[in-house]
Amino acid sequence: MIKLNSYDYFSHLPKGANEYEFTEVQFKNTRKGYYTNPLGLELHQGDMVAVESSPGHDIGMVTLTGKLVALQMKKIRYRHPGGEIRQIYRLAKESDMEKYHQTKALEHSTMIRSREIAKDLGLDMKIGDVEYQADGLKAIFYYISDDRVDFRTLIKKLAEEFHIRIEMKQIGARQEAGRIGGIGPCGRELCCSQWMPSFLSVGTNAARIQDLSMNPLKLAGQCGKLKCCINFETDVYAEAQKKMPSREVRLRTQLGMYKYFKADILAKNITYAIDNRNERQEGPAYVTISADRAFRVIRMNKEGEIPFSPEHDAKKGKEEKPSKDILNESISRFDSGEGGTGEKKRRSRSKSSPRRRKEAKADRVAD
């Protein structure tokens, strides 16, 4: 996957309608540059090209062409290094790629050795990454430090050790995580190493707006700073929060006073907890109601009205279960003498008894 890739939605335009003098070229990890194409090469995303550098040349990958490059340069406020406009020399040849892979293979060992040199000099800094130029004439050393570092002696030592031109570049913890890469707690590749071109400051207020737990272990990313994704939905939550009642307002009801407990801002539901609950109070300890209902109760309290509970204005009686017509009849209807089935059965049983048969026979003889 191409890191920090951008979808070119101008690519469907006919040839000549989507042309721009600059081309976006990406190098190791997140570093990008913008170069002219004086030779008019037909470039596409993913092409490896040789570009001008100081000194020598470098190899990078084309990530964007056309008019969208102008928007990208404006977005990041790009400035050409040293004020010079650099150009694309050619499409990378096989010999260029062989030299490119040879120099890239030196980066890890160079980083380890440079850390040892910095430690011997007693410098309070961490060299997080090394990026060699494709022709092997220069290397960029990315370092992290909380304070200013006088690395003039370090540059001399590194130049004597590796016989190359040295460039030191300070980065922060977020930039280091973006260069190293990794998988976030969401299971996807880190945003800083995949698509984020710049970093905005993230504050704890953004987490409070979203009702996130203030647990540092959950809020911190792999860089040790607050997760960048906390900022992504802050504006949505801030806008939705405006349509919710204040957390400081309590609801006065006949069951007691209810105070704010938590809220589902996007669903517009609020959970209130009863304040100073005692054994005589009948109301539930926690009640979840909609924001509209909460506003209604607050408005009633301002007008001097006190509803029965946060959910209902008045006390509701016990609901009677719906009954059928057969349930309205007497339960002893089977025992009545008005032609009920119970009476018929008793009569039939009495007629069939031995005593009854003897009395009937005696009556017939007497007649």
C-alpha positions as CSV (number, residue, x, y, z in Angstrom):
1,M,0.0,0.0,0.0
2,I,1.2,3.5,-0.9
3,K,1.4,5.5,2.3
4,L,-0.3,8.9,2.5
5,N,-1.9,8.2,-0.9
6,S,-4.5,10.6,-2.4
7,Y,-7.3,9.6,-4.8
8,D,-6.9,11.6,-8.0
9,Y,-10.6,12.4,-8.9
10,F,-9.3,14.3,-11.9
11,S,-7.9,11.2,-13.6
12,H,-10.9,10.7,-15.8
13,L,-10.4,14.0,-17.6
14,P,-9.1,13.8,-21.1
15,K,-5.4,14.2,-21.8
16,G,-4.4,17.9,-21.7
17,A,-7.2,18.9,-19.4
18,N,-5.5,17.5,-16.3
19,E,-2.0,18.8,-16.5
20,Y,0.1,20.7,-14.0
21,E,3.8,21.6,-14.0
22,F,4.5,19.9,-10.6
23,T,4.4,16.2,-9.7
24,E,4.2,14.8,-6.2
25,V,7.0,12.3,-5.4
26,Q,7.2,10.3,-2.1
27,F,10.4,9.0,-0.6
28,K,10.9,6.8,2.5
29,N,7.9,6.7,4.8
30,T,6.2,10.1,5.0
31,R,8.7,12.4,3.2
32,K,7.3,14.0,0.0
33,G,8.6,16.5,-2.5
34,Y,7.2,18.4,-5.6
35,Y,9.2,18.5,-8.8
36,T,8.7,19.8,-12.3
37,N,8.6,17.6,-15.4
38,P,10.6,19.5,-18.0
39,L,10.9,16.5,-20.3
40,G,7.2,15.9,-20.5
41,L,7.4,12.3,-19.3
42,E,4.2,10.4,-19.1
43,L,4.0,9.6,-15.4
44,H,1.5,7.6,-13.4
45,Q,1.0,6.7,-9.8
46,G,3.5,4.1,-8.7
47,D,6.3,5.0,-11.2
48,M,9.8,5.2,-9.8
49,V,11.6,8.3,-11.0
50,A,15.1,9.9,-10.5
51,V,14.8,13.4,-9.2
52,E,17.2,16.3,-8.6
53,S,18.8,16.6,-5.2
54,S,21.5,18.5,-3.5
55,P,24.0,17.0,-4.1
56,G,23.4,14.3,-6.6
57,H,20.0,12.6,-7.3
58,D,17.4,10.6,-5.4
59,I,14.9,7.9,-6.2
60,G,11.2,8.3,-5.3
61,M,7.7,7.1,-6.2
62,V,5.2,9.2,-8.1
63,T,2.1,9.5,-5.9
64,L,0.1,12.2,-7.6
65,T,0.0,14.1,-10.9
66,G,-2.2,16.7,-12.5
67,K,-4.2,19.6,-11.1
68,L,-4.7,17.9,-7.8
69,V,-1.0,18.5,-7.0
70,A,-1.7,22.2,-6.9
71,L,-4.4,21.7,-4.2
72,Q,-2.0,19.5,-2.2
73,M,0.8,22.1,-2.3
74,K,-1.6,24.8,-1.2
75,K,-3.0,22.6,1.6
76,I,0.3,21.9,3.2
77,R,1.8,25.3,2.3
78,Y,4.7,23.6,0.6
79,R,7.9,25.6,0.1
80,H,10.7,24.4,-2.1
81,P,13.9,23.6,-0.2
82,G,16.3,26.5,-0.4
83,G,13.8,28.3,-2.6
84,E,15.0,26.2,-5.6
85,I,12.6,24.4,-8.0
86,R,13.9,20.9,-8.6
87,Q,13.1,18.7,-11.5
88,I,12.5,15.1,-12.5
89,Y,15.4,13.6,-14.5
90,R,14.0,10.4,-15.8
91,L,12.2,7.2,-15.1
92,A,14.4,5.1,-12.8
93,K,16.6,2.6,-14.7
94,E,17.7,-0.8,-13.6
95,S,21.1,0.5,-12.5
96,D,19.4,3.2,-10.5
97,M,17.3,0.7,-8.6
98,E,20.3,-1.5,-7.9
99,K,22.1,1.4,-6.3
100,Y,18.9,2.4,-4.5
101,H,18.5,-1.0,-2.8
102,Q,22.2,-1.1,-1.9
103,T,22.1,2.2,0.0
104,K,18.8,1.4,1.7
105,A,20.4,-1.8,3.1
106,L,22.8,0.4,5.0
107,E,20.2,2.4,6.9
108,H,19.6,0.1,9.9
109,S,23.3,-0.5,10.7
110,T,24.0,3.2,10.3
111,M,21.3,4.1,12.7
112,I,22.6,1.6,15.4
113,R,26.2,3.0,15.0
114,S,25.0,6.6,15.1
115,R,23.2,5.9,18.4
116,E,26.4,4.6,19.9
117,I,28.3,7.7,18.8
118,A,25.7,10.0,20.3
119,K,25.7,8.1,23.5
120,D,29.5,8.3,23.7
121,L,29.3,12.1,23.3
122,G,26.7,12.3,26.1
123,L,24.0,13.9,24.0
124,D,20.5,13.8,25.3
125,M,18.9,12.7,22.1
126,K,17.5,9.6,20.3
127,I,18.2,8.9,16.7
128,G,15.0,7.3,15.5
129,D,15.7,6.7,11.8
130,V,18.2,7.2,9.0
131,E,17.3,7.8,5.4
132,Y,20.0,7.4,2.7
133,Q,19.8,9.3,-0.5
134,A,19.6,6.9,-3.5
135,D,23.1,7.7,-4.8
136,G,24.7,7.3,-1.4
137,L,26.1,10.8,-1.2
138,K,23.9,12.1,1.7
139,A,21.9,10.7,4.6
140,I,19.2,12.3,6.8
141,F,19.3,11.5,10.5
142,Y,16.0,11.9,12.2
143,Y,16.3,12.5,16.0
144,I,14.0,13.1,19.0
145,S,15.0,15.4,21.8
146,D,13.0,17.4,24.4
147,D,15.7,20.1,24.6
148,R,18.0,21.9,22.1
149,V,21.0,19.8,21.2
150,D,24.4,21.0,20.0
151,F,25.2,18.3,17.5
152,R,28.0,20.0,15.7
153,T,30.5,17.5,17.1
154,L,28.2,14.7,16.3
155,I,28.0,15.7,12.6
156,K,31.8,15.7,12.4
157,K,32.0,12.2,13.9
158,L,29.3,10.9,11.7
159,A,30.9,12.3,8.5
160,E,34.2,10.7,9.5
161,E,32.5,7.4,10.2
162,F,30.3,7.1,7.1
163,H,32.0,9.4,4.6
164,I,28.8,11.0,3.5
165,R,27.1,14.4,3.8
166,I,25.0,14.6,7.0
167,E,21.7,16.3,7.5
168,M,20.1,16.3,11.0
169,K,16.3,16.7,11.2
170,Q,14.4,16.9,14.5
171,I,11.0,15.2,14.7
172,G,8.4,14.6,17.4
173,A,7.0,11.4,18.9
174,R,4.0,11.5,16.4
175,Q,6.4,11.8,13.4
176,E,8.5,9.0,14.7
177,A,5.4,6.7,15.0
178,G,4.4,7.7,11.5
179,R,7.8,6.8,10.1
180,I,8.0,3.5,12.0
181,G,4.4,2.5,11.4
182,G,2.3,-0.1,13.2
183,I,-1.2,-1.4,13.9
184,G,-3.5,0.7,16.1
185,P,-5.9,-0.6,18.8
186,C,-8.7,-0.4,16.1
187,G,-6.9,-3.1,14.1
188,R,-5.9,-0.9,11.2
189,E,-2.7,0.7,10.2
190,L,-1.7,3.8,12.0
191,C,-3.3,6.9,10.5
192,C,-0.1,8.9,10.9
193,S,1.8,6.3,8.7
194,Q,-1.1,5.8,6.2
195,W,-2.8,9.0,5.2
196,M,-2.3,11.9,7.7
197,P,0.0,14.5,6.1
198,S,0.2,16.8,9.1
199,F,-0.5,16.6,12.8
200,L,-2.8,18.8,14.9
201,S,-2.5,19.2,18.6
202,V,-4.8,16.9,20.6
203,G,-6.1,18.1,24.0
204,T,-7.9,16.4,26.8
205,N,-10.9,18.7,26.2
206,A,-11.6,16.8,23.0
207,A,-11.9,13.6,25.1
208,R,-14.2,15.3,27.6
209,I,-16.5,16.6,24.9
210,Q,-17.0,13.0,23.8
211,D,-17.5,11.7,27.3
212,L,-14.4,9.4,27.0
213,S,-12.8,7.8,30.0
214,M,-9.9,9.9,31.2
215,N,-7.7,6.8,31.4
216,P,-4.3,7.7,30.0
217,L,-3.7,4.1,28.9
218,K,-6.8,4.2,26.7
219,L,-6.3,7.7,25.3
220,A,-2.6,7.3,24.4
221,G,-1.5,6.0,21.1
222,Q,1.7,4.0,20.3
223,C,3.7,7.3,20.3
224,G,2.8,7.9,23.9
225,K,0.7,11.0,23.1
226,L,-3.0,11.4,22.9
227,K,-4.5,9.5,19.9
228,C,-4.9,11.7,16.8
229,C,-8.3,10.0,16.1
230,I,-9.8,11.8,19.2
231,N,-9.9,14.9,17.0
232,F,-11.8,13.2,14.2
233,E,-15.3,13.4,15.7
234,T,-14.9,16.2,18.2
235,D,-16.7,18.8,16.0
236,V,-19.7,16.4,15.6
237,Y,-20.0,15.9,19.3
238,A,-19.5,19.6,20.1
239,E,-22.4,20.4,17.7
240,A,-24.6,17.7,19.2
241,Q,-23.7,18.9,22.7
242,K,-25.4,22.2,22.0
243,K,-28.7,20.5,21.7
244,M,-28.4,18.8,25.1
245,P,-29.4,20.3,28.5
246,S,-26.7,21.6,30.8
247,R,-25.1,19.0,33.0
248,E,-25.3,21.3,36.0
249,V,-29.2,21.5,35.9
250,R,-31.0,19.0,38.2
251,L,-34.5,17.7,37.7
252,R,-37.0,18.2,40.6
253,T,-39.7,15.6,40.8
254,Q,-42.1,14.2,43.4
255,L,-39.9,11.1,43.7
256,G,-36.8,13.3,44.5
257,M,-34.1,15.3,43.0
258,Y,-32.2,13.8,40.0
259,K,-28.7,14.8,38.9
260,Y,-26.8,14.2,35.6
261,F,-25.0,10.9,35.5
262,K,-24.0,10.2,31.8
263,A,-25.3,10.8,28.3
264,D,-25.3,9.3,24.8
265,I,-24.8,12.5,22.9
266,L,-25.4,11.2,19.4
267,A,-28.5,9.3,20.5
268,K,-29.7,12.3,22.5
269,N,-30.4,10.2,25.6
270,I,-29.4,11.3,29.2
271,T,-29.2,9.1,32.3
272,Y,-30.0,10.8,35.6
273,A,-29.3,9.4,39.1
274,I,-31.4,10.2,42.1
275,D,-29.6,12.5,44.6
276,N,-29.3,11.4,48.2
277,R,-31.5,8.4,47.9
278,N,-33.1,6.9,51.1
279,E,-35.1,3.9,51.8
280,R,-38.4,5.7,51.8
281,Q,-38.0,7.0,48.2
282,E,-39.9,4.9,45.7
283,G,-38.3,6.2,42.5
284,P,-35.7,4.3,40.5
285,A,-32.0,5.0,41.2
286,Y,-31.2,5.7,37.5
287,V,-33.5,6.9,34.8
288,T,-32.7,7.3,31.1
289,I,-34.8,9.9,29.2
290,S,-34.5,11.8,25.9
291,A,-33.1,15.3,25.7
292,D,-36.6,16.6,24.7
293,R,-38.1,15.1,27.9
294,A,-35.3,16.6,30.0
295,F,-35.9,20.0,28.5
296,R,-39.7,19.6,29.3
297,V,-39.0,18.8,32.9
298,I,-36.6,21.7,33.3
299,R,-39.2,24.0,31.8
300,M,-41.8,22.7,34.2
301,N,-39.5,23.3,37.1
302,K,-39.0,26.9,36.0
303,E,-42.7,27.4,35.9
304,G,-43.1,26.0,39.4
305,E,-44.5,22.6,38.3
306,I,-43.1,19.4,39.7
307,P,-43.7,16.3,37.7
308,F,-44.2,12.9,39.4
309,S,-41.0,11.5,37.9
310,P,-38.5,12.3,35.1
311,E,-40.4,10.0,32.8
312,H,-44.1,11.0,33.7
313,D,-45.9,14.2,34.6
314,A,-48.5,12.5,36.8
315,K,-48.6,9.3,38.8
316,K,-50.1,6.4,36.8
317,G,-52.3,3.9,38.4
318,K,-52.0,0.2,38.0
319,E,-53.0,-0.8,34.5
320,E,-55.9,-3.3,34.4
321,K,-55.4,-6.3,32.1
322,P,-57.8,-6.4,29.2
323,S,-60.6,-9.0,29.9
324,K,-62.7,-11.0,27.5
325,D,-66.5,-11.3,27.8
326,I,-66.3,-14.8,29.2
327,L,-64.2,-13.5,32.1
328,N,-67.0,-11.1,33.1
329,E,-69.3,-14.0,33.9
330,S,-69.6,-15.5,37.4
331,I,-67.1,-18.1,38.3
332,S,-69.9,-20.2,39.9
333,R,-72.0,-20.2,36.7
334,F,-71.4,-23.9,36.3
335,D,-72.9,-24.6,39.8
336,S,-76.1,-22.6,39.3
337,G,-79.5,-24.4,39.0
338,E,-80.5,-22.4,35.9
339,G,-79.8,-25.1,33.4
340,G,-76.1,-25.2,34.0
341,T,-74.1,-28.2,32.9
342,G,-73.1,-28.9,36.5
343,E,-76.8,-29.3,37.5
344,K,-77.5,-31.6,34.6
345,K,-74.7,-33.9,35.6
346,R,-75.8,-34.0,39.2
347,R,-79.4,-34.9,38.1
348,S,-78.1,-37.6,35.8
349,R,-75.9,-39.1,38.5
350,S,-78.8,-39.0,41.1
351,K,-81.2,-40.9,38.7
352,S,-78.7,-43.6,38.0
353,S,-77.9,-44.3,41.7
354,P,-79.2,-47.7,43.2
355,R,-81.3,-46.1,45.9
356,R,-83.1,-44.0,43.3
357,R,-83.8,-47.0,41.1
358,K,-85.4,-48.9,44.1
359,E,-87.7,-46.0,45.0
360,A,-88.8,-45.7,41.4
361,K,-89.6,-49.5,41.3
362,A,-91.6,-49.3,44.5
363,D,-93.7,-46.4,43.1
364,R,-94.6,-48.4,40.0
365,V,-95.6,-51.5,42.1
366,A,-97.8,-49.4,44.4
367,D,-99.6,-48.0,41.3
